[in-house]
Amino acid sequence: MRIFSGIQPSGEFHIGNYLGAMKNWVALQKENTCIFCIVDYHAITVDYDPNEMPSRILNATKDLLAVGIDPDKSIIFLQSDRPEHTELAWLLNSITNMGELSRMTQYKEKAEKHEEKVGLFDYPVLQAADILIYKAEGVPVGEDQVQHVELARDLARRFNAKFACPPVPGDGRRGQTFGEPKVLLAPAKRILGLDGKGKMSKSNAPSTYIALNDSPDVIRQKIGAATTDTGKDPEISAGTKNLIGLMGIFAGEVAEEKYQKVREAGTIKYSEFKPALAEAIIKELAPIQKRRAEISDEEVKKILKAGAEKLADEAAETIKEVKEKMGLMI
């Protein structure tokens, strides 16, 4: 399957990103044709420091490489290095309805935290262009992004119906331009913040997430301070369920079942459980952190440039086809 997915360079990645997207990407590249994008144009739809963006792009790419994304198997590139993305987004804007975008859940959530800018409102159309420009067949996403992939499917269907035949007689180009990309839901469980109050997010306090680059001591400290119930309450809290789930992910089902049973019996010892969880996380992140430290800025720049160049002809061909179908080529 031909797969596309992107990730924003909006700060350090955490284990929620790792489990929800990055680890899945590594698995998908083994048997699929994968295109992974650092979506910097999406990252500028909210306030940011321009001086920090270059390092964010480099660091995001290093993290992808460190977790196991292989540039010999997959294409990794920077969104802004392929201008066809924004050109296709503008063309798709012409068949997108305002109502569709106003119903986007993520827009409503982000608009509450950030200024209501056009870029934030139009974000899903650019995301659709990211996917359709390479005619991706599958898009691995979490549940919060399913609505955006559905929009890409709707726009593909609408474009095909509206521009099935070229307006220029004798052109000979017929049929569908875009396939409808499938949603590939990430297999990982939803990871809550360490405060147990919502999805783990780097937009929240650093104490609520485990960054991929956190040192062992910091990980121990954060897990030690993570919110739980008393261990004897009749109902298990969301925070405790989250930590037990993380134990299963990082230490295995046997460990998860062990602590689930003692918690249900009201005999869990968090003084034992939390250090065990911290060490399991530290063990899995150690080789990732080692690989990351070995990757230079220059290596990242070469990989991103090479990735963008590999996609140049394909992106240009899609734009040419779209413009021909829309009657914009003379």
N, C-alpha and C positions, 0 to 999 in steps of 0.2 A: 504494500500500500504506500502511496505517496502522502507523506505527513508534513504538516506545517504547524509550528507553534512559536510563540514569542514570549519574552519575559522582559519586564521593565528594569532599567538600571536606576532604580529609585532608592537605593540604599543597600546595606548589607543584607544578604540572604539569610534566612533562618531555617530551622528544621521543618517548618511548615511548608516552605517553598521546596525544600529538598524532597520531602515525602510526597507532597501533592503534585509536583511537576518534574523536578530534575531527575529523580531516581527512575521515574517512569520513562523519561526521554532516553535514558541510557539503555533501558531494556528494549525500547521500541527500535532503536537504531540497529539492533542485531539482525532484524529480518525485514526492515522496511527502508524506503528511500526517505530520509528525513532532512528537513530544512528548519533550522532553528535561528531565530532572529532576536537580536537585542533591540527592542522597540523604543528607541530614544524619542521618536516623535510623539509616542503616547505619553512618555514621562514628562513632557513639557506642557501637558494640558492642565497641570496644577502648578502652584508656585514652587520654584526651585532656585538654587544658586548656580548660575552659569559657570562659576569658577570650579564647582565641584563635579559638574557633569562629565568632563573627560575622565576623571579618575573613577567615577561610578561605572562608566562604560567598560573601562579596562578591568575593573574588579569583578563586574558581573560576568564578563567573558572568562576570566581566570577561574571563577567558581564553577562555571559550566565545564570547563576543561578538567578541573580538579576532580569533579564528581564522576567523570568518565565519558563525557561527550568527546568523540573522536573525530577530528577534522578530516581524517582519511575515510571515514564512513559516512559522516554527516556534513552538511554545509552549515557553517556558522557565519553570520554576517550582521552588519549594522544597518538598521532600517533606513536611516538617512543617506546611506551610500547607494541606494537604489531609488532614484526619484520617480520611477514608475508607480511606486506605491501611492504617493500622493496624487499623481495624475489620474490613476484609476479611481481613487476615492472621490475626486471631483466629478468624474464621469458618473459614478454610481450615485452621487448626491442628486443627480437629475432624475432618478427614479425612486428616491427614498422619501417617504412621507414623514412629516413632522411628528405626527401622532405616534409612529413607530418608535422614534427616538425618545419621545417624552415618557414612554412607558418603560424604558429601560431601568431596571432596578438599581444597577450600579450607578447610573447617573444621579438618581434620586439620593442615594447614600452619599456619594461624593459631593454633590451640590450642597449638602448640609454642612460639610466640613470646609469646602473651598468656594471661592467666588464662581458664580455661574458664567463660565466662558463658553464661547461657541465651540472651541476645540474639545472641551469636556463633553458637550452635548453631542458633537459629531463623531466622537471617539469610535463608536461601533461601526461606522461606515468605513473608516480607515482600517479598522480591524478586519472587516469583510474584504477590503482590497488586499490586505496582507495575505489573506488566505487564497483569494481567487486569482491573484496575479500569477500564481504558480500552479493553479488548477489542482490544489490539494484535494485528496480524497478523504483524509481523516485529520481531525484536529483534537489532540489531547488537551482537555481542560478540566478544571474543577467545576463543581455544581454552579458556582457563582458566575461562570462564563458561558454556560449553556445557552442562555438567551441571546448572547452575541453571535454564537455560531448559527443559531436558528435564523438570525437576521441575514447572515451571509447566504444561507440556503434560500431564503425568501428572495433576496436580491438576485441570486443566480437564476432562479426560476423566472423571476419577473423580466430580467434582461433577455433570457432566451425566448420568452413569449413575445416580447415587444420588438426585438431586433433579430428575429429568426432568419430573415432574408435581407441581403444587402440592398440599399436603395439604387445602386448603380447597375443598370441592365448589363447582363453578360459577364458580371464579375465572377460568377461561379461559386462563391462561398455560401454554403448553406448549412443548416443544422445548428445544433446547440453550441454555444460558446463555452459555457461553464457547466461542469457537473455540480451536484449538490453535496458538499462535504459532510461527512458523518461526524457526529460527536463521539469522541473516545473518552469516556469518563475515567479520570484517574482512579486507580484501585485503592489508594490510601484513604484511611479514615479522616474525617474532618478534625484538624488539630486545633485545639483551643489555646489561648494564651495561658501563661502560668498563673494568671489571676482567676482563671476559670470563667471569665465574663464574656468571651466572644472569640471569634476566629483569631489565631495567632497572626499578628501583623506588625511589620516594622514601623508603622505609623504610630504605634502605641509605645509606652515606656519600654526601654531596653530590658527592664527587669521582667517583662512579660513574655519574652521570647529567648530562645537559644539560638544565637547566631552561629553560622557554620564556622566562623573563625574565633569563636569564644575559646579562651584558654581553659584547661581542665579546672583550675581553681574557680574561674568565673562560672563555669557550668555547675560545679558543686554548690556554689553559693546560690545561684538562681533556683536550682531544683530544691535546695534546702529551704528556700523562702517561698516556694510555690504554695498556693492556696489549696487547702484540703478541708475535709470535715474533721470531726473529732476522732473518727474511727469507730465510734460506737453508735452514731445516729442511725435510726431505722432506715432513713433514705440516704443513699450514697450521693454525695454532691457531684456536680458537673466537673469540678476541678479534680476530684479524686478519680472519677471515671477516666478523665483525660490522661492522668498520670499512669494509671494502670494500663490504658491502651498503649501509651508510649512504651511501657515495659514490654508489652507484647511485640511491638514493632522492632525494638532495639535488642531485646534479650530473648525473644521467642515465646511461643504459645505456652510452653510449660511454666515459664516464669510468670506470665500473665495470669494463668489459671491459679497458680499458687497464691498470688496476692489478692486475686478476686475472691477466693474462698475465705482467706483469713479476714478480709474486710467484711464480707457478708456475715462472718461469725462474730464480728466486733472485737477481734483480737489482733488487728494489724498494728505493727510497730513502725510508725513512720520514720523513726530513728534508724531503722534497718532498711526499710523500703526505699527511701529517698536516696541514700548513698548508693544503693545497688543500681537504681535507675540512672543516676549520674554517671557511674562508671561504665554502664552499657552504652550510653550516648557518647562518652569520651572515646571509648574503644572504636566505635564506628567512624567517628569524625577524624581520628588521628591520621589515617592514611590520606584522607582528603586534604587535610591541612598541610601535610608533608608535600604532597604533589603541588599544591597551590603555591607554596613558597619557592618552588623551583621554576615557576613560569614567569618570564620577563615581560615587561611592557612591549618590547619590540616584537617578541614572538606573537603576542596577542594582535598587534597591529597588522602583522603579515597575514595571520589567519583570517581576520575580518576582511581585509582587502581582497584576499584570494577568494573568499566566499562570495563577496559581492560581484567579482568578475565572472565567476562561474555561472551566476544567474542572469548576467546582463542580456544575453541573446534571448533567453526565454521570456524575460520580463518585457523586452522591447517587442517581441513577436505578439504577446498577448495584447499589449496596448495597440499595436497596429491592427490586429483583428477586431478589437472592440471599436476603434475609431472607424474602421471600414463599415462595420455593421451599423454604426450610428450615423453614417453619412458624412463623416468629418474628414474623409480623405478625397482629394481631388486629383 
